[in-house]
Amino acid sequence: MQYRFSFAIAPKLCKLRRAKETLEAQREAREIHKGLTARIESLDSALHARVLELRGAEARRDEATARAQELQQLCDEQERTIARLRADLAEAIRIVRARRGGTGG
C-alpha cells in the first residue's frame, strides 16, 4: 500500500515543486524589475537635470554671443570715429601749415 501511495503522490509533489520554483522565479523577477525600474527613474531624473543644465548653458552662451556682437559693433564704431578724427586732425594740420606759409614751425 505504501508503494502505491508514493506513486500517487509523486506527480503531485513534482507539480508542487515546479509551482514553488515558478513562484520563486516570479518573485525574483519582480525584485529585479523593481530594482531596474528604480534605476531607470534615477537615470531619467539625472538626465532631465542635465538637460536643464545644458539649456541654461546654451542660454548663457547665446547671451554672451549677443553681448560680444554688441561690443564688436561698438568697437567698429569707435574705430570709424578714430579714423574720422585722424582725418580731421590731418586736415587741420594741413590748414595750419598752409596759413603759416608751408613751414614746419
Secondary structure, 3 states (H helix, E strand, C coil): CHHHHHHHHHHHHHHHHHHHHHHHHHHHHHHHHHHHHHHHHHHHHHHHHHHHHHHHHHHHHHHHHHHHHHHHHHHHHHHHHHHHHHHHHHHHHHHHHHHCCCCCC
